[in-house]
Amino acid sequence: MTDAGSPLVSVVMATFNRAALLDRAIGSVLEQTIGSWELIVVDDGSADETFSVVDRHLQRHGNIRYMKHRNRKPALSRNAGIQASFGRYVTFLDSDDRYLPEHLESRLTLLESMPEVDLLAGGFSLTGDPWVRDRNDPEKLVHVSDCILCGTLFGRRELFTDLGGFRDIDYAEDTDLWERAAMKHHILRIDGPESYIYQRSEESITATWKRNNT
């Protein structure tokens, strides 16, 4: 059981200079069909109006927290959020994406019904360009449906602690964590429900790379 007052689910959202997208992302967490969650916004050194946007939500919702540090890139920002989390389960939301209202409840129900499983991934729909750089061959593009999408990772907090979180690598730190988890834990890739909406922004790492190399 969680401690009194502790949330079931901790949502970690690392963000950098995406103030214009934050209301949509945060709003999708506020619309969840379960109430036992916390949202930890980790500001990776933004120079825009990120804090002003988040602060409006901080004033109204006690289960939203905000952290800021100098630019350390997504992997280490997510790790900071994991370390600050109190939930039994940890998951993620990229600030250019959003959840459908049943997202957290669907993942929570799955894991609580399968105590042998420690980590889920998958179950998303895509808007926009589906092609991303292959982690093993930078000259090759692969469909995002063949990848592990960080925002869809939903796991027991102990798993992330045991793995030491994400490694600070240049690309595909989500796939790297998934593969390390598979060596020590029971993981499960799911196709649905497709309740995570992947909406890659023009400033994302994969979109920037593609523009510069095609």
N, C-alpha and C positions, 0 to 999 in steps of 0.2 A: 504493500500500500504506500501511497505517497504521504508525506508529512502533511499535517493539517495546514491548509492554505497553499500548499504547493500545487502547481498545475500538472495535469497529466502530460501535456504536450508543450515542448518549447520549440518555437519557430525562430530560426536564426536567419536574418536577412542582412547580408553584407551589401553595401551600396557605395557608389562613387559617382558624384556629379550627375545624379538622375532625379533631381528635385521634381521635375515635371511629371515623372511617372510614379512617384511614391504614393500619392493619394489613392490611385487605382490599386496598387499592390496591398497597401495597408487596409484599404476598404474591403478587399477580398478576404482578409483574415477576420475582420470584424463581422463579416456576414456568415461565419462558420456555424454549422448546426450544433456544435458542442461549445460549451463556454469555458471548459477547463483548459485554457491555453495561456501562454505568455508569448509575446513577440519581442525579440531582442534585435533592435536595429543597430548594426555595426557600421558606422560611418568611417569609410577608409580614407579620410583626409579630404573630403569634398570641399570645393571652393565656391559652390553655388548656394542656393537657398535650402539645402537639405535640412538643416536643423529647424528652420522656420516652419517647414512643412510638417516635420515629425512633431514639433513642439505643440502644434494644434491638437494632435492626437494624445500627446502625453498629458495635456491638461484635462482631458476627458476620460481617459482610460488608464486605470492603475496597473493593468497587466501588460502595458507596453513600456519598454525601457529603451534607452538610447545610450550608446557608447561611441566615442570618437577617438581615433588615434591617427598618427601620421600614415601616409600611404604605404601599406604593407602587402597589397594584392589580396585577391579573394580567399585563397587557402588559409592564410594566417588570420584574416578577419573572421572567417567562419570559426576557426579554432577559438578565437577570443570569445565569440558568442557561445560556443559549446561550454567553455570553462565557466561562463557566467550563468549558465542555465540551471534551472531547478526541476525541470520536468522529468517524468519517468521515461518519456520518449523524446527524441530530438529529430527535427526535420528542418527543411530549408525552403526559402522562397527567394528567387532572384528578383531584384527590384524592377525589372522590366517584364516580369511574368505576373500571373495571378492564379488564385485558387477558385474553383467552383465551390458553392456553399457546403457541399457534402464531403469535401476533400479530406479534412482531418478526421472526421468521424469514420469514413470508409477505411482509412489506413489503421486507425486505432482498433476498429472492430476486427480487422484481419489479424493484427498481431496479438490481440488479446484472445483470439480464438485458436491461435497456433503458438503455444508457449515455446515450442522448439525452434521457431524462426526468430532471428535477431535483427534482420535488416531486410527491408523491401526497397525495390526500385521499379520505376515504370509507371504506366497508366497516365499518359499525357496526350493532349492534342496540340497541334501545331498551327500557328498562323505565320505566314511569311516563308522565307527561303528555308528549305529543309536541309541544305547541304552544308556540311562543316568539314574542317580539316581533319584528316585521319591522324591519330596520335602516333602511329608507327611509320607513316610515309607522308611527310608534309606536302608532297606534290600531289597527293590524292585527296579527293573529296568523298565523303561517305554520308549516307542519309542519317539524320539525327535519330531516327527510330532504331538504328543499330547501335546507338551509344547509350552509356549510362548518364542520365541527366541529373545533375546534382540536386536540383530542386525537388526531385521525386524520391530522394533517399529519405527513408523514414525508419528509424531504428531505436533500439533500446539504448539508453544513455550509456550504459556500461560498455557497450561495443565501441563507441567513439572514444571513450576514455582508454580502453584497452589498446586500441590502435594508435593512440596518440594523435587522433584527429587527422586532418589532411596534411599531406607532405607539401612543402613549398617547392613545387616544380613548375616549369614554364607552362604546361598545358595538360589538360585531362587529369587533374588531381582527383576528380570524382571517380573516374574509371580506376585510377590507381588505388583509391580507398576501397572500392568494391572488390578488386582483385585481392587485396590484402585481407579483407574481411572474409573472403571465401576460403582462405587458408586456415582460419581459426574458428569460424562461426558458421551457422546455418543461415544462408541468404536465400531470398526468393525474388525472382523477377516476375512482375505481373503485367498483364496487358490492359487491365481495366479495374475499376472504372477510370475513364479518361478525365479525371477531375483536376489535373494540373494543366494550365494553359501556358504553353511555351510561346513567348512573343519576343524573339530576339531583337534587341535594339540595334540601331546602326552603329552604336559605340561599343558593342560587345567585342570580346577578344576574337571570336571566330569570324564575325562580320568584318572587323577591321583587317584581319589577316587576308580574308578573301578579296577585299577591295584592292589590297596592295599586291596581290599575287596572281590576279587573273586579268 
